[in-house]
Amino acid sequence: MNQKVTDNYSLHSSFSSSPSASSYVISVGLHTYCSDFSLIFIVFQLSEFFLCYYINIPKSTKRPVSFQFKITRQPTHSSPGASGTNNTPMTLPVLAKKMKKLASLQFFNLKLLLNGESSRGFSKFKKNYKLKAELGRGGFGVVYRAVRTCDNTLVAVKFIERSNVKEWARINGEQVPMEICMLAKCSKIRGVIRLLDWYSIPEGFLIVMERPYPCIDMFDFIKGQGKISEEMARFLFRQIAVTVHECVQNRVLHRDLKDENVVIDLVTGSTKLIDFGAATVLRRSQYSDFQGTRLYCPPEWFLHSLYLGREAAVWSLGVLLYNSLNGRLPFRNEKDICTAHLLGPLPFFVPASAEVKDLISKCLTFDPFQRCSLEAILNHPWMKQPSLSWELLTKNKNQKKTTEKMDKSDDHHSETLGEQSETEEERSHPTTVSICNQPGSADEGVGSSASSLHTPPKKQHKEHRMAKTSLLAPPTSIEMKAAVQASKTPTQFNVHTALKNQRQIKKHHSPQAPNSTVLTALRRAMSREAQNRISGVFSQD
Ligand SMILES: Nc1ncnc2c1ncn2[C@@H]1O[C@H](COP(=O)(O)OP(=O)(O)OP(=O)(O)O)[C@@H](O)[C@H]1O
């Protein structure tokens, strides 16, 4: 056994047992949390065993220190069936499994004991912020409205489960999800949502961000308008493109650029890029991993499972701009993404200038090496045209309606997290869907299928994107083979078979949408305060 228990602790392989085999000693390496406790003694009951932690930490230790678990069979109790025969202790694998489960939670309490109250623990969070109702959710996180109690600043709090974190980084020596690190790196960029704070709880992380008020995400904004004018699209897109360029200059690649990840301040019209959950450090070489939204993903990913950072960002911006103007995505599925260029220019469902069409086609160039650069987007003639002010752009009735709606909706969300029932919570979020091409899913009627590229059906003309996309796991090699095959031989049979196969695969690979377990985790963390108090009693001993 040599298992990683948490990011900060590891169980080493040294089991030793007494001659009577009635007790074990497990040595545990403690890598980070060193404080000036000299001895801590805690007892837990594990099945028919008592588990004792002996922790001996010299004062001001800089090096990793170790402590021991001693597991002793209860003298009064013996259960032959459960884990062995009389006088036969649990088998090592069973014991190790139980230990691992128990240890991951107990280590968190241990950290509190060693360091006193953590400055990034849940009780500190509770002291500083008042959590309110849910604001939005995606594939990997739930975002809550909250208020900073000291000055009533409105904030958004995103909870991400530890198990959903794919990439880690370090801030001041502490291991954090890459999302926090990337947000911190972009904290000075005006168009990026500002990271205010973050907290670590055993189940995951709480990211505290600024929350413009009143605000709306761009998906809802476009949906509310049906479509937005070219002037409005320019006003918003220019800010987004500048922000993406600035992120890249800070060596941050967002990798999930889409309307759902842009928040619009309805008073000023300024846009804020959110959700750095798929972000990573920008590099010159190609990437072979992807966690973003597939309908915004460039063809090279589906065909070669590789992409270059800047080039992929330009493609996503092209999808975003097309979507802003048309109220629908340009591609319905991977096959569309890989084959649309063979079928001529993309259809437009609204009148659009030649300049904006030119910019979109330059962003959505099939060959990444021929695709325009981020700088070329910023210098494109369409981007250089003067735009109206936000006040003038929003003077029409529709936009006012959206603003008023947002004002009211915030008033409605005054209930605290503890008061919100789980059924209410589930009812209020029926829109998160997978991007599998299920009938009635987000992609049905969104964008253009290969067959509809030249002759858009009249019915589609009035349809708008109704539901948000969600994150999906990267395609498997089978999926990619299917897409490549489909792009090479676009006959109805192959396409149908390939997509059917992909659907089946996706069923297994889509991450589970967060459900009430996330909320339960938060509630559990709230009640942990009580548990910590009990741990405090042990420390006094
Ligand atoms: N700082 C914020 N201010 C206002 N609204 C926000 C903020 N952060 C997130 N939201 C809302 O919450 C929604 C979900 O947030 P976010 O995209 O970060 O979650 P996610 O789980 O990573 O989503 P996805 O699966 O789309 O990547 C957003 O679409 C937006 O509506």
The ligand as a MOL file (V3000), in Angstrom:
LIG
                    3D

  0  0  0     0  0            999 V3000
M  V30 BEGIN CTAB
M  V30 COUNTS 31 33 0 0 0
M  V30 BEGIN ATOM
M  V30 1 N -19.1270 36.0310 -10.5150 0
M  V30 2 C -20.3360 35.7730 -11.0240 0
M  V30 3 N -21.2670 36.7410 -11.0710 0
M  V30 4 C -22.4950 36.4910 -11.5580 0
M  V30 5 N -22.8960 35.2960 -12.0530 0
M  V30 6 C -22.0200 34.2940 -12.0400 0
M  V30 7 C -20.7010 34.4680 -11.5230 0
M  V30 8 N -20.0510 33.3040 -11.6340 0
M  V30 9 C -20.9210 32.4380 -12.1850 0
M  V30 10 N -22.1100 33.0100 -12.4370 0
M  V30 11 C -23.3040 32.3510 -13.0010 0
M  V30 12 O -23.2430 30.9680 -12.7140 0
M  V30 13 C -23.2230 30.1920 -13.9170 0
M  V30 14 C -22.3230 28.9880 -13.7320 0
M  V30 15 O -21.0130 29.4260 -13.3900 0
M  V30 16 P -19.7180 28.7120 -13.9480 0
M  V30 17 O -19.7350 28.7690 -15.4480 0
M  V30 18 O -18.5290 29.2830 -13.2950 0
M  V30 19 O -19.9850 27.2100 -13.4600 0
M  V30 20 P -19.4430 25.8650 -14.1190 0
M  V30 21 O -19.9660 24.7460 -13.3180 0
M  V30 22 O -17.9790 25.9170 -14.2530 0
M  V30 23 O -20.1550 25.9390 -15.5440 0
M  V30 24 P -19.7940 25.2200 -16.9320 0
M  V30 25 O -20.1860 23.7970 -16.8040 0
M  V30 26 O -20.6400 25.9550 -17.9430 0
M  V30 27 O -18.3580 25.4240 -17.2040 0
M  V30 28 C -22.7770 31.1620 -14.9960 0
M  V30 29 O -23.2630 30.8250 -16.2770 0
M  V30 30 C -23.3390 32.4880 -14.5050 0
M  V30 31 O -24.6870 32.6070 -14.9040 0
M  V30 END ATOM
M  V30 BEGIN BOND
M  V30 1 1 1 2
M  V30 2 1 2 3
M  V30 3 2 2 7
M  V30 4 2 3 4
M  V30 5 1 4 5
M  V30 6 2 5 6
M  V30 7 1 6 7
M  V30 8 1 6 10
M  V30 9 1 7 8
M  V30 10 2 8 9
M  V30 11 1 9 10
M  V30 12 1 10 11
M  V30 13 1 11 12
M  V30 14 1 11 30
M  V30 15 1 12 13
M  V30 16 1 13 14
M  V30 17 1 13 28
M  V30 18 1 14 15
M  V30 19 1 15 16
M  V30 20 2 16 17
M  V30 21 1 16 18
M  V30 22 1 16 19
M  V30 23 1 19 20
M  V30 24 2 20 21
M  V30 25 1 20 22
M  V30 26 1 20 23
M  V30 27 1 23 24
M  V30 28 2 24 25
M  V30 29 1 24 26
M  V30 30 1 24 27
M  V30 31 1 28 29
M  V30 32 1 28 30
M  V30 33 1 30 31
M  V30 END BOND
M  V30 END CTAB
M  END
